[in-house]
Amino acid sequence: MQALVTAQWLHDHLRDENIIIADCRFSLNDPQAGEQAYQEDHIPGAFYFHLNRDLSGPKAEHGGRHPLPRVEDLAELLSRVGVGNDTIVIAYDDQEMSMAGRLWWLLRYLGHEKTAVLDGGYAAWKRAGYEVTKELPVATPASFVPNVQADMLVDVQTVKERASNTVLLDSRAGERYRGEQETIDAKAGHIPGARHFFYKDNLSPDLTMQSVDKLQERIAPFADKEIIVYCGSGVTACTNLLAMHAAGRTDAKLYPGSWSDWISYPENPIATGDE
């Protein structure tokens, strides 16, 4: 399935029996804001997925700010809201497709490729004038059986020992990458050798994804390299992975713990400035 669907496509398929819609709106600054917004209005039939509660696991000494959820927990949640192995899942948010991208990546990690993100998020849906509701959907439980794709991710040791033909891409804003400003994590800077690849640069002014040609142009310098992507905690990096997938590059890997995991090891080196 294509990585992105338009608001028109979702509108046309809104009542299909084999589609589940996931509202993933979330604000790092106000963890309850996304769920409150969902309760006020959402796409008809959408179920809410909370980044901290549903799309992340418990925090520990290592693993970053948003560790991956346990496979069993996520599979149980998906089953509860009606996602089976043949169900199409369409995710949306209002955070540059990063929260929805996190669910999209997690589903693919669990072996479920029938998933896509609403291009442009909830704003694109409302801009098109389509129906919204505050009515909460009633779930028809299904059975989701995961088939974990372990090769989609890497851990801190793999990042340290990456081959010379592997490019490491930092998805964060330039000032965080360069170590000039850090308002979230305990230390500023980036993983030595990483190149800056800001996730928002994939987007057009209306926050839909840029054209395939432009996305392919962005990743062209890495055509002959393996790609590992990270960010602060493995969330906004998913917008980069989504863009790469849309451009035909489907083999890029995620470092889920990302910068917040890297700095949890005092011995790990830190770089600042441009590379």
Backbone as CSV, one residue per row, in Angstrom:
resi,resn,N_x,N_y,N_z,CA_x,CA_y,CA_z,C_x,C_y,C_z
1,MET,0.844,-1.203,0.000,0.000,0.000,0.000,0.873,1.243,0.000
2,GLN,0.411,2.298,-0.657,1.144,3.558,-0.661,1.222,4.125,0.743
3,ALA,2.279,4.874,1.020,2.495,5.398,2.365,1.525,6.517,2.724
4,LEU,0.993,7.213,1.736,0.135,8.365,1.969,-1.173,8.234,1.199
5,VAL,-2.248,8.735,1.803,-3.523,8.849,1.093,-4.004,10.290,1.225
6,THR,-4.745,10.741,0.250,-5.288,12.095,0.275,-6.584,12.140,1.075
7,ALA,-6.974,13.348,1.445,-8.254,13.526,2.125,-9.396,13.049,1.233
8,GLN,-9.280,13.283,-0.064,-10.315,12.818,-1.005,-10.432,11.292,-0.968
9,TRP,-9.287,10.615,-0.968,-9.307,9.142,-0.934,-9.971,8.652,0.335
10,LEU,-9.595,9.220,1.461,-10.171,8.772,2.730,-11.666,9.059,2.774
11,HIS,-12.066,10.203,2.268,-13.489,10.537,2.217,-14.251,9.512,1.385
12,ASP,-13.688,9.130,0.261,-14.356,8.175,-0.628,-14.455,6.781,-0.009
13,HIS,-13.528,6.459,0.900,-13.486,5.114,1.494,-13.871,5.117,2.970
14,LEU,-14.443,6.211,3.431,-14.690,6.387,4.862,-15.562,5.285,5.460
15,ARG,-16.524,4.797,4.668,-17.467,3.799,5.199,-17.071,2.367,4.853
16,ASP,-15.901,2.174,4.270,-15.478,0.813,3.943,-15.355,-0.009,5.221
17,GLU,-15.830,-1.235,5.161,-15.837,-2.073,6.359,-14.441,-2.474,6.821
18,ASN,-13.490,-2.509,5.902,-12.156,-3.012,6.269,-11.170,-1.896,6.571
19,ILE,-11.664,-0.689,6.898,-10.780,0.431,7.227,-10.992,0.853,8.681
20,ILE,-9.881,1.031,9.374,-9.880,1.621,10.709,-9.084,2.917,10.633
21,ILE,-9.631,3.984,11.215,-8.971,5.284,11.213,-8.419,5.556,12.608
22,ALA,-7.193,6.051,12.658,-6.510,6.314,13.925,-6.163,7.791,14.041
23,ASP,-6.705,8.442,15.046,-6.383,9.840,15.351,-5.212,9.839,16.320
24,CYS,-4.082,10.407,15.885,-2.847,10.367,16.676,-2.395,11.746,17.135
25,ARG,-3.298,12.701,17.189,-2.889,14.048,17.577,-2.305,14.058,18.996
26,PHE,-1.210,14.795,19.150,-0.506,14.809,20.431,0.436,16.002,20.468
27,SER,0.548,16.621,21.629,1.484,17.727,21.828,2.467,17.365,22.926
28,LEU,3.773,17.448,22.618,4.782,17.180,23.635,4.674,18.158,24.795
29,ASN,4.245,19.384,24.517,4.136,20.406,25.555,2.907,20.226,26.434
30,ASP,1.894,19.551,25.918,0.649,19.329,26.657,0.119,17.952,26.284
31,PRO,0.547,16.915,27.006,0.222,15.536,26.621,-1.266,15.210,26.568
32,GLN,-2.110,16.048,27.146,-3.548,15.781,27.096,-4.253,16.523,25.959
33,ALA,-3.561,17.452,25.331,-4.202,18.323,24.341,-4.752,17.546,23.149
34,GLY,-4.002,16.562,22.660,-4.460,15.815,21.497,-5.732,15.050,21.764
35,GLU,-5.800,14.407,22.913,-7.003,13.639,23.250,-8.190,14.559,23.486
36,GLN,-7.939,15.713,24.095,-9.009,16.680,24.290,-9.530,17.197,22.953
37,ALA,-8.623,17.451,22.012,-9.031,17.898,20.677,-9.845,16.816,19.976
38,TYR,-9.430,15.562,20.144,-10.170,14.433,19.562,-11.593,14.385,20.102
39,GLN,-11.752,14.620,21.393,-13.081,14.564,21.997,-13.973,15.699,21.517
40,GLU,-13.347,16.786,21.088,-14.118,17.918,20.565,-14.590,17.657,19.145
41,ASP,-13.729,17.139,18.315,-14.120,16.731,16.958,-13.012,15.902,16.327
42,HIS,-13.424,14.995,15.449,-12.486,14.108,14.771,-13.141,13.563,13.512
43,ILE,-12.378,12.859,12.715,-12.923,12.216,11.525,-13.875,11.109,11.967
44,PRO,-15.049,11.015,11.371,-16.015,9.985,11.785,-15.408,8.585,11.784
45,GLY,-15.622,7.889,12.882,-15.146,6.519,13.008,-13.744,6.381,13.553
46,ALA,-13.051,7.497,13.773,-11.657,7.426,14.209,-11.540,7.042,15.683
47,PHE,-10.574,6.190,15.981,-10.205,5.852,17.348,-8.966,6.651,17.724
48,TYR,-8.849,6.979,19.011,-7.719,7.799,19.436,-6.563,6.936,19.925
49,PHE,-5.339,7.290,19.486,-4.110,6.631,19.919,-3.201,7.688,20.544
50,HIS,-2.877,7.517,21.810,-2.078,8.467,22.580,-0.599,8.088,22.484
51,LEU,0.251,9.061,22.158,1.669,8.761,21.969,2.281,8.107,23.203
52,ASN,2.067,8.690,24.380,2.697,8.172,25.586,2.055,6.872,26.062
53,ARG,0.751,6.805,26.000,0.028,5.671,26.570,-0.032,4.468,25.636
54,ASP,-0.188,4.730,24.330,-0.449,3.658,23.373,0.714,3.353,22.442
55,LEU,1.452,4.380,22.045,2.486,4.209,21.023,3.888,4.216,21.597
56,SER,3.992,4.173,22.931,5.281,4.116,23.604,5.178,3.163,24.789
57,GLY,6.331,2.674,25.218,6.389,1.829,26.401,6.881,2.618,27.594
58,PRO,6.967,1.984,28.755,7.441,2.667,29.962,8.898,3.111,29.810
59,LYS,9.193,4.285,30.329,10.559,4.797,30.272,11.441,4.098,31.309
60,ALA,12.703,3.930,30.938,13.677,3.296,31.821,14.985,4.085,31.729
61,GLU,16.061,3.532,32.285,17.345,4.237,32.244,17.793,4.471,30.813
62,HIS,17.581,3.481,29.961,17.926,3.587,28.551,16.666,3.343,27.709
63,GLY,16.786,3.654,26.435,15.641,3.457,25.550,15.002,4.739,25.071
64,GLY,15.394,5.862,25.660,14.890,7.146,25.196,13.588,7.575,25.844
65,ARG,13.115,8.756,25.429,11.906,9.332,26.006,10.629,8.616,25.575
66,HIS,10.666,7.993,24.415,9.493,7.265,23.915,9.914,5.869,23.463
67,PRO,10.203,4.987,24.430,10.582,3.620,24.049,9.463,2.947,23.270
68,LEU,9.821,1.973,22.460,8.785,1.252,21.725,7.867,0.530,22.701
69,PRO,6.569,0.482,22.387,5.662,-0.291,23.240,5.946,-1.781,23.102
70,ARG,5.542,-2.541,24.087,5.661,-3.992,23.975,4.779,-4.467,22.827
71,VAL,5.298,-5.374,22.040,4.559,-5.901,20.894,3.204,-6.438,21.339
72,GLU,3.185,-7.161,22.451,1.935,-7.753,22.934,0.904,-6.682,23.291
73,ASP,1.365,-5.583,23.886,0.449,-4.524,24.292,-0.160,-3.834,23.078
74,LEU,0.675,-3.532,22.092,0.164,-2.857,20.905,-0.760,-3.780,20.114
75,ALA,-0.397,-5.043,20.016,-1.252,-5.999,19.301,-2.612,-6.127,19.978
76,GLU,-2.616,-6.112,21.308,-3.876,-6.203,22.046,-4.735,-4.971,21.804
77,LEU,-4.104,-3.800,21.792,-4.842,-2.561,21.534,-5.427,-2.561,20.127
78,LEU,-4.621,-2.942,19.149,-5.097,-2.986,17.773,-6.277,-3.948,17.641
79,SER,-6.164,-5.106,18.255,-7.259,-6.079,18.215,-8.522,-5.487,18.843
80,ARG,-8.354,-4.783,19.946,-9.500,-4.241,20.684,-10.285,-3.221,19.868
81,VAL,-9.592,-2.424,19.050,-10.305,-1.412,18.264,-10.741,-1.938,16.897
82,GLY,-10.431,-3.212,16.613,-10.958,-3.806,15.391,-9.976,-3.998,14.265
83,VAL,-8.672,-3.895,14.548,-7.673,-4.088,13.510,-7.302,-5.569,13.440
84,GLY,-7.594,-6.191,12.300,-7.137,-7.540,12.022,-6.009,-7.482,11.014
85,ASN,-5.503,-8.613,10.623,-4.358,-8.621,9.722,-4.699,-8.207,8.302
86,ASP,-5.978,-8.144,7.970,-6.384,-7.689,6.641,-6.988,-6.290,6.665
87,THR,-6.993,-5.660,7.819,-7.578,-4.329,7.957,-6.630,-3.254,7.427
88,ILE,-7.182,-2.280,6.732,-6.411,-1.103,6.316,-6.500,-0.058,7.430
89,VAL,-5.351,0.424,7.884,-5.307,1.429,8.949,-4.812,2.748,8.363
90,ILE,-5.608,3.793,8.526,-5.226,5.132,8.082,-5.050,6.003,9.317
91,ALA,-3.848,6.548,9.485,-3.528,7.362,10.658,-3.426,8.837,10.260
92,TYR,-3.809,9.708,11.195,-3.646,11.141,10.948,-3.306,11.853,12.248
93,ASP,-2.757,13.062,12.123,-2.455,13.908,13.269,-2.514,15.365,12.836
94,ASP,-1.985,16.248,13.653,-1.796,17.644,13.251,-0.391,18.102,13.654
95,GLN,0.567,17.160,13.582,1.969,17.429,13.920,2.902,17.004,12.786
96,GLU,2.641,17.515,11.604,3.508,17.255,10.440,3.673,15.765,10.159
97,MET,2.638,14.996,10.470,2.590,13.559,10.162,3.595,12.743,10.959
98,SER,4.114,13.310,12.052,5.098,12.575,12.850,4.449,11.593,13.814
99,MET,3.360,11.989,14.471,2.666,11.074,15.382,1.976,9.967,14.591
100,ALA,1.286,10.362,13.521,0.678,9.357,12.649,1.749,8.485,12.014
101,GLY,2.885,9.107,11.686,4.003,8.354,11.129,4.539,7.332,12.113
102,ARG,4.504,7.670,13.391,4.944,6.716,14.425,4.058,5.467,14.394
103,LEU,2.732,5.637,14.341,1.844,4.475,14.273,2.048,3.726,12.964
104,TRP,2.175,4.458,11.870,2.429,3.821,10.561,3.690,2.963,10.632
105,TRP,4.762,3.509,11.233,6.001,2.734,11.336,5.812,1.533,12.254
106,LEU,5.151,1.725,13.381,4.927,0.625,14.319,4.134,-0.506,13.668
107,LEU,3.128,-0.155,12.899,2.337,-1.186,12.223,3.196,-1.974,11.246
108,ARG,4.017,-1.271,10.486,4.901,-1.969,9.559,5.924,-2.807,10.316
109,TYR,6.382,-2.314,11.446,7.301,-3.075,12.295,6.635,-4.373,12.776
110,LEU,5.335,-4.321,12.992,4.599,-5.518,13.396,4.177,-6.370,12.201
111,GLY,4.675,-6.019,11.019,4.403,-6.816,9.833,3.126,-6.459,9.112
112,HIS,2.531,-5.319,9.462,1.248,-4.926,8.866,1.492,-3.804,7.853
113,GLU,1.499,-4.142,6.582,1.812,-3.150,5.544,0.572,-2.462,4.984
114,LYS,-0.606,-2.885,5.422,-1.831,-2.241,4.947,-2.123,-1.021,5.811
115,THR,-1.252,-0.052,5.715,-1.370,1.145,6.528,-0.841,2.344,5.761
116,ALA,-1.419,3.501,6.027,-1.006,4.743,5.369,-1.316,5.915,6.287
117,VAL,-0.753,7.056,5.955,-0.961,8.291,6.700,-1.753,9.263,5.828
118,LEU,-2.684,9.976,6.455,-3.449,11.005,5.753,-2.527,12.170,5.439
119,ASP,-2.286,12.417,4.164,-1.374,13.467,3.728,-1.911,14.831,4.150
120,GLY,-1.126,15.555,4.934,-1.558,16.870,5.405,-2.336,16.836,6.691
121,GLY,-2.637,15.646,7.180,-3.276,15.501,8.485,-4.694,16.030,8.573
122,TYR,-5.091,16.278,9.805,-6.468,16.707,10.074,-6.781,18.044,9.408
123,ALA,-5.764,18.896,9.292,-5.980,20.195,8.648,-6.412,20.026,7.196
124,ALA,-5.819,19.051,6.499,-6.195,18.809,5.103,-7.633,18.317,5.015
125,TRP,-8.033,17.493,5.968,-9.420,16.993,5.997,-10.412,18.144,6.208
126,LYS,-10.121,19.001,7.166,-11.029,20.109,7.462,-11.006,21.156,6.356
127,ARG,-9.841,21.340,5.754,-9.718,22.290,4.658,-10.594,21.886,3.484
128,ALA,-10.751,20.579,3.297,-11.591,20.068,2.213,-13.080,20.166,2.543
129,GLY,-13.393,20.530,3.775,-14.786,20.700,4.163,-15.505,19.405,4.486
130,TYR,-14.768,18.365,4.784,-15.394,17.070,5.049,-15.934,17.007,6.477
131,GLU,-16.817,16.066,6.681,-17.536,15.915,7.936,-16.604,15.607,9.105
132,VAL,-16.901,16.215,10.251,-16.244,15.855,11.500,-17.331,15.568,12.535
133,THR,-16.946,14.925,13.609,-17.914,14.559,14.632,-17.235,14.509,15.989
134,LYS,-18.028,14.551,17.045,-17.519,14.289,18.388,-18.011,12.937,18.898
135,GLU,-18.792,12.247,18.073,-19.313,10.935,18.456,-18.184,9.916,18.506
136,LEU,-18.108,9.173,19.594,-17.055,8.170,19.752,-17.460,6.876,19.061
137,PRO,-16.548,6.245,18.346,-16.886,5.028,17.615,-17.050,3.828,18.551
138,VAL,-17.821,2.860,18.091,-17.994,1.606,18.820,-17.145,0.550,18.119
139,ALA,-16.257,-0.062,18.864,-15.331,-1.011,18.267,-15.964,-2.385,18.088
140,THR,-15.562,-3.041,17.018,-15.863,-4.457,16.810,-14.530,-5.180,16.880
141,PRO,-14.230,-5.813,17.996,-12.893,-6.417,18.185,-12.533,-7.409,17.088
142,ALA,-11.249,-7.465,16.800,-10.708,-8.380,15.792,-9.528,-9.110,16.426
143,SER,-8.792,-9.826,15.609,-7.605,-10.532,16.094,-6.409,-10.118,15.260
144,PHE,-5.494,-9.385,15.888,-4.283,-8.943,15.204,-3.117,-9.815,15.653
145,VAL,-2.474,-10.465,14.697,-1.337,-11.329,14.996,-0.078,-10.681,14.434
146,PRO,0.832,-10.214,15.302,2.027,-9.518,14.816,3.047,-10.468,14.197
147,ASN,3.806,-9.910,13.263,4.929,-10.619,12.635,6.094,-9.636,12.595
148,VAL,6.813,-9.562,13.698,7.791,-8.499,13.918,8.899,-8.511,12.863
149,GLN,9.163,-7.312,12.325,10.216,-7.113,11.322,11.415,-6.462,12.009
150,ALA,12.214,-7.280,12.673,13.306,-6.765,13.507,14.353,-6.000,12.725
151,ASP,14.444,-6.232,11.419,15.466,-5.554,10.619,15.111,-4.106,10.315
152,MET,13.937,-3.635,10.765,13.545,-2.247,10.516,14.159,-1.271,11.508
153,LEU,14.772,-1.773,12.571,15.325,-0.882,13.581,16.756,-1.269,13.932
154,VAL,17.433,-0.335,14.568,18.786,-0.573,15.066,18.861,-0.085,16.503
155,ASP,19.830,-0.620,17.265,20.036,-0.170,18.634,21.298,0.690,18.717
156,VAL,21.597,1.132,19.927,22.721,2.048,20.116,24.040,1.408,19.685
157,GLN,24.198,0.133,19.924,25.445,-0.526,19.556,25.617,-0.573,18.044
158,THR,24.526,-0.826,17.340,24.592,-0.848,15.878,24.948,0.524,15.325
159,VAL,24.411,1.568,15.949,24.749,2.932,15.528,26.238,3.178,15.724
160,LYS,26.769,2.742,16.853,28.198,2.921,17.121,29.063,2.181,16.100
161,GLU,28.623,0.994,15.721,29.442,0.124,14.879,29.018,0.160,13.407
162,ARG,28.249,1.175,13.031,27.747,1.244,11.659,28.891,1.268,10.649
163,ALA,28.624,0.679,9.500,29.636,0.592,8.447,29.874,1.951,7.809
164,SER,30.983,2.081,7.121,31.337,3.348,6.473,30.356,3.706,5.366
165,ASN,29.649,2.711,4.858,28.680,2.953,3.790,27.289,3.255,4.331
166,THR,27.197,3.455,5.637,25.919,3.782,6.262,25.880,5.260,6.603
167,VAL,24.809,5.939,6.211,24.638,7.343,6.551,23.639,7.440,7.705
168,LEU,23.988,8.254,8.696,23.147,8.483,9.865,22.541,9.872,9.738
169,LEU,21.204,9.939,9.732,20.502,11.201,9.492,19.768,11.661,10.747
170,ASP,20.043,12.885,11.153,19.423,13.503,12.325,18.230,14.336,11.858
171,SER,17.035,14.001,12.353,15.792,14.600,11.854,15.408,15.890,12.565
172,ARG,16.128,16.286,13.587,15.717,17.416,14.408,16.013,18.766,13.734
173,ALA,15.486,19.825,14.333,15.748,21.177,13.834,17.243,21.475,13.896
174,GLY,17.694,22.370,13.031,19.107,22.664,12.913,19.763,23.110,14.199
175,GLU,19.090,23.951,14.988,19.699,24.451,16.217,19.896,23.336,17.251
176,ARG,19.033,22.330,17.220,19.217,21.194,18.131,20.330,20.286,17.612
177,TYR,20.335,20.043,16.315,21.404,19.229,15.726,22.776,19.835,16.015
178,ARG,22.904,21.135,15.852,24.199,21.800,16.026,24.558,21.996,17.499
179,GLY,23.595,21.744,18.392,23.853,21.907,19.817,23.726,23.336,20.298
180,GLU,23.090,24.188,19.518,22.942,25.599,19.889,21.806,25.798,20.886
181,GLN,20.809,24.906,20.811,19.639,25.030,21.675,19.085,23.638,21.949
182,GLU,18.786,23.365,23.193,18.184,22.080,23.549,17.219,22.294,24.704
183,THR,15.932,22.240,24.407,14.907,22.506,25.418,14.200,21.238,25.884
184,ILE,14.565,20.090,25.327,13.873,18.849,25.664,14.784,17.871,26.382
185,ASP,15.939,17.612,25.811,16.832,16.593,26.364,17.934,17.207,27.223
186,ALA,18.589,16.352,28.009,19.531,16.817,29.023,20.839,17.328,28.433
187,LYS,21.191,16.885,27.240,22.436,17.299,26.620,22.166,17.778,25.198
188,ALA,22.983,18.716,24.738,22.819,19.282,23.404,23.874,18.729,22.454
189,GLY,23.531,18.689,21.164,24.466,18.222,20.151,23.873,17.097,19.337
190,HIS,24.749,16.341,18.664,24.280,15.232,17.841,25.271,14.073,17.899
191,ILE,24.866,12.946,17.371,25.732,11.775,17.318,26.851,12.063,16.313
192,PRO,28.095,11.883,16.701,29.196,12.181,15.777,29.035,11.448,14.444
193,GLY,29.239,12.202,13.360,29.118,11.644,12.026,27.755,11.773,11.408
194,ALA,26.759,12.138,12.213,25.393,12.270,11.683,25.275,13.504,10.803
195,ARG,24.441,13.395,9.790,24.153,14.525,8.908,22.766,15.064,9.219
196,HIS,22.619,16.366,9.037,21.331,16.988,9.344,20.337,16.736,8.217
197,PHE,19.113,16.313,8.585,18.069,16.001,7.607,16.719,16.319,8.257
198,PHE,16.409,17.613,8.347,15.246,18.092,9.099,13.952,17.531,8.521
199,TYR,13.140,16.955,9.389,11.927,16.278,8.920,10.925,17.228,8.276
200,LYS,10.882,18.476,8.724,9.908,19.413,8.157,10.255,19.827,6.734
201,ASP,11.487,19.589,6.302,11.872,19.942,4.941,11.236,19.022,3.903
202,ASN,10.550,17.977,4.358,9.801,17.121,3.432,8.462,17.729,3.036
203,LEU,8.053,18.796,3.732,6.685,19.270,3.627,6.550,20.525,2.772
204,SER,5.387,20.631,2.153,5.013,21.840,1.420,4.446,22.854,2.413
205,PRO,4.232,24.101,1.995,3.711,25.111,2.918,2.377,24.732,3.568
206,ASP,1.556,23.943,2.878,0.279,23.534,3.469,0.414,22.276,4.327
207,LEU,1.646,21.849,4.580,1.980,20.708,5.426,1.586,19.357,4.834
208,THR,1.316,19.335,3.536,1.249,18.061,2.841,2.666,17.703,2.406
209,MET,2.856,16.429,2.061,4.182,15.983,1.649,4.524,16.584,0.281
210,GLN,5.792,16.915,0.086,6.240,17.407,-1.212,6.070,16.313,-2.272
211,SER,6.233,16.711,-3.521,6.067,15.768,-4.622,7.108,14.656,-4.539
212,VAL,6.794,13.533,-5.160,7.722,12.405,-5.184,9.056,12.824,-5.788
213,ASP,9.014,13.628,-6.840,10.270,14.079,-7.474,11.147,14.842,-6.488
214,LYS,10.547,15.728,-5.706,11.322,16.511,-4.744,11.843,15.639,-3.606
215,LEU,11.028,14.687,-3.180,11.481,13.778,-2.129,12.633,12.917,-2.623
216,GLN,12.536,12.454,-3.849,13.613,11.646,-4.423,14.886,12.469,-4.569
217,GLU,14.736,13.742,-4.891,15.893,14.623,-4.995,16.572,14.793,-3.632
218,ARG,15.762,14.846,-2.564,16.316,14.985,-1.212,17.180,13.799,-0.825
219,ILE,16.732,12.601,-1.188,17.450,11.407,-0.740,18.448,10.891,-1.781
220,ALA,18.517,11.556,-2.928,19.419,11.102,-3.994,20.876,10.961,-3.547
221,PRO,21.392,11.849,-2.675,22.792,11.702,-2.264,23.089,10.409,-1.510
222,PHE,22.044,9.718,-1.065,22.242,8.507,-0.268,21.835,7.249,-1.033
223,ALA,21.766,7.363,-2.348,21.262,6.256,-3.167,22.073,4.978,-2.989
224,ASP,23.378,5.106,-2.770,24.230,3.926,-2.663,24.612,3.621,-1.216
225,LYS,23.867,4.202,-0.268,24.193,4.012,1.142,23.034,3.388,1.915
226,GLU,23.386,2.685,2.973,22.373,2.286,3.938,22.008,3.513,4.770
227,ILE,20.748,3.589,5.192,20.270,4.775,5.905,19.742,4.387,7.278
228,ILE,20.205,5.118,8.297,19.639,5.041,9.641,19.146,6.445,9.994
229,VAL,17.924,6.518,10.510,17.320,7.809,10.833,17.051,7.882,12.336
230,TYR,17.318,9.047,12.922,16.966,9.257,14.327,16.498,10.685,14.534
231,CYS,15.957,10.945,15.717,15.536,12.300,16.086,15.784,12.444,17.580
232,GLY,14.849,13.044,18.311,15.016,13.152,19.747,14.608,11.889,20.483
233,SER,13.488,11.291,20.027,12.982,10.113,20.737,12.291,9.114,19.815
234,GLY,12.606,9.159,18.521,12.059,8.160,17.605,10.678,8.457,17.082
235,VAL,10.253,9.727,17.120,8.904,10.088,16.656,8.971,10.916,15.372
236,THR,9.559,12.115,15.435,9.588,12.941,14.228,10.438,12.302,13.124
237,ALA,11.359,11.426,13.489,12.117,10.689,12.469,11.187,9.903,11.559
238,CYS,10.006,9.552,12.076,9.063,8.768,11.271,8.515,9.565,10.090
239,THR,8.500,10.901,10.188,8.124,11.698,9.018,9.152,11.529,7.917
240,ASN,10.436,11.489,8.292,11.478,11.221,7.297,11.327,9.829,6.690
241,LEU,11.057,8.838,7.513,10.871,7.478,7.001,9.655,7.397,6.091
242,LEU,8.610,8.117,6.453,7.404,8.165,5.623,7.705,8.797,4.266
243,ALA,8.455,9.899,4.285,8.815,10.575,3.037,9.695,9.689,2.171
244,MET,10.649,9.016,2.784,11.518,8.113,2.023,10.715,6.976,1.404
245,HIS,9.786,6.436,2.186,8.943,5.357,1.676,8.128,5.855,0.488
246,ALA,7.577,7.060,0.601,6.788,7.632,-0.496,7.644,7.839,-1.741
247,ALA,8.938,8.065,-1.535,9.872,8.288,-2.648,10.456,6.987,-3.177
248,GLY,10.037,5.865,-2.607,10.502,4.572,-3.094,11.660,3.968,-2.330
249,ARG,12.122,4.664,-1.298,13.232,4.144,-0.479,12.622,3.517,0.784
250,THR,12.412,2.221,0.747,11.665,1.544,1.809,12.542,0.792,2.803
251,ASP,13.861,0.896,2.660,14.753,0.094,3.494,15.461,0.899,4.587
252,ALA,15.131,2.178,4.736,15.767,2.979,5.781,15.345,2.454,7.152
253,LYS,16.283,2.502,8.100,16.034,1.956,9.434,15.896,3.072,10.461
254,LEU,15.196,2.766,11.537,14.987,3.712,12.625,15.829,3.321,13.834
255,TYR,16.459,4.325,14.447,17.067,4.156,15.768,16.022,4.668,16.762
256,PRO,15.197,3.786,17.305,14.035,4.228,18.090,14.382,5.080,19.304
257,GLY,15.427,4.706,20.033,15.782,5.484,21.213,16.297,6.865,20.880
258,SER,16.933,6.981,19.725,17.408,8.251,19.182,18.305,9.013,20.165
259,TRP,18.314,10.342,20.039,19.236,11.157,20.817,19.046,10.950,22.324
260,SER,17.799,10.839,22.778,17.557,10.700,24.213,18.085,9.377,24.750
261,ASP,18.192,8.354,23.911,18.831,7.107,24.325,20.348,7.253,24.269
262,TRP,20.857,7.850,23.197,22.305,7.997,23.012,22.944,8.685,24.215
263,ILE,22.328,9.765,24.692,22.927,10.530,25.784,22.701,9.875,27.145
264,SER,21.921,8.797,27.199,21.735,8.095,28.477,22.953,7.245,28.828
265,TYR,23.888,7.128,27.883,25.153,6.426,28.115,26.247,7.489,28.258
266,PRO,26.740,7.743,29.470,27.701,8.842,29.684,28.950,8.753,28.823
267,GLU,29.313,7.530,28.431,30.551,7.372,27.650,30.386,7.716,26.181
268,ASN,29.143,7.877,25.709,28.938,8.150,24.280,29.397,9.560,23.923
269,PRO,30.139,9.718,22.848,30.627,11.039,22.446,29.498,11.910,21.871
270,ILE,29.714,13.199,21.927,28.732,14.172,21.428,29.450,15.145,20.511
271,ALA,28.833,15.443,19.374,29.374,16.431,18.437,28.471,17.653,18.392
272,THR,29.047,18.802,18.057,28.276,20.023,17.873,28.688,20.680,16.560
273,GLY,27.917,21.641,16.138,28.201,22.314,14.883,27.751,21.500,13.690
274,ASP,28.115,21.940,12.505,27.734,21.242,11.273,28.752,20.181,10.909
275,GLU,28.281,19.172,10.183,29.172,18.135,9.662,28.915,17.987,8.167
